[in-house]
Amino acid sequence: MGRIERGEQALSIDKIWHIADALGRDPADLFSISLDLDKMRRNKEQDKAEGFTDIDLGTNV
């Protein structure tokens, strides 16, 4: 797993299925999480470029 995380080894379809099975998830879930995180990152970058900043709600989140 570490070699995959470090980009030293590519994932095969078989490995994706094994990882998803070990996590008790559907393989598509692994990709949807990644896409959601990427979308959030792009939205934050776009907001920053347009001059919007984070709103402080007074919480320690």
C-alpha positions as CSV (number, residue, x, y, z in Angstrom):
1,M,0.0,0.0,0.0
2,G,2.8,2.4,0.8
3,R,4.4,2.0,-2.6
4,I,1.1,2.9,-4.2
5,E,0.7,6.0,-2.0
6,R,4.2,7.1,-2.8
7,G,3.6,6.7,-6.5
8,E,6.2,3.9,-6.9
9,Q,3.7,1.4,-8.2
10,A,0.6,1.8,-10.3
11,L,-2.7,0.3,-9.4
12,S,-4.2,-2.4,-11.5
13,I,-7.9,-3.1,-11.7
14,D,-7.4,-6.2,-9.6
15,K,-5.7,-4.2,-6.9
16,I,-8.5,-1.6,-6.9
17,W,-11.0,-4.5,-6.3
18,H,-8.8,-5.9,-3.5
19,I,-8.5,-2.6,-1.8
20,A,-12.2,-1.9,-2.1
21,D,-13.1,-5.3,-0.8
22,A,-10.7,-4.9,2.2
23,L,-12.5,-1.6,3.0
24,G,-15.9,-3.1,2.5
25,R,-16.6,-0.5,-0.2
26,D,-17.6,-0.5,-3.9
27,P,-14.6,0.3,-6.2
28,A,-16.5,3.3,-7.6
29,D,-16.5,4.8,-4.0
30,L,-12.8,5.0,-4.1
31,F,-12.9,7.3,-7.2
32,S,-15.9,9.3,-6.1
33,I,-14.1,10.3,-2.9
34,S,-11.1,11.5,-4.9
35,L,-13.3,13.4,-7.3
36,D,-15.1,15.1,-4.4
37,L,-11.9,16.2,-2.8
38,D,-10.6,17.5,-6.1
39,K,-13.8,19.4,-6.7
40,M,-13.6,21.0,-3.2
41,R,-10.0,22.0,-3.8
42,R,-10.8,23.6,-7.2
43,N,-13.8,25.5,-5.7
44,K,-11.6,26.9,-2.9
45,E,-9.0,28.0,-5.5
46,Q,-11.6,29.7,-7.6
47,D,-13.1,31.4,-4.6
48,K,-9.7,32.7,-3.6
49,A,-9.1,34.0,-7.2
50,E,-12.4,35.8,-7.1
51,G,-11.5,37.5,-3.8
52,F,-13.7,35.4,-1.5
53,T,-12.2,34.3,1.8
54,D,-13.1,31.7,4.4
55,I,-15.8,32.9,6.8
56,D,-15.0,32.7,10.5
57,L,-18.0,31.4,12.3
58,G,-16.3,31.6,15.7
59,T,-15.8,27.8,15.9
60,N,-12.7,25.8,16.3
61,V,-13.5,23.5,13.4
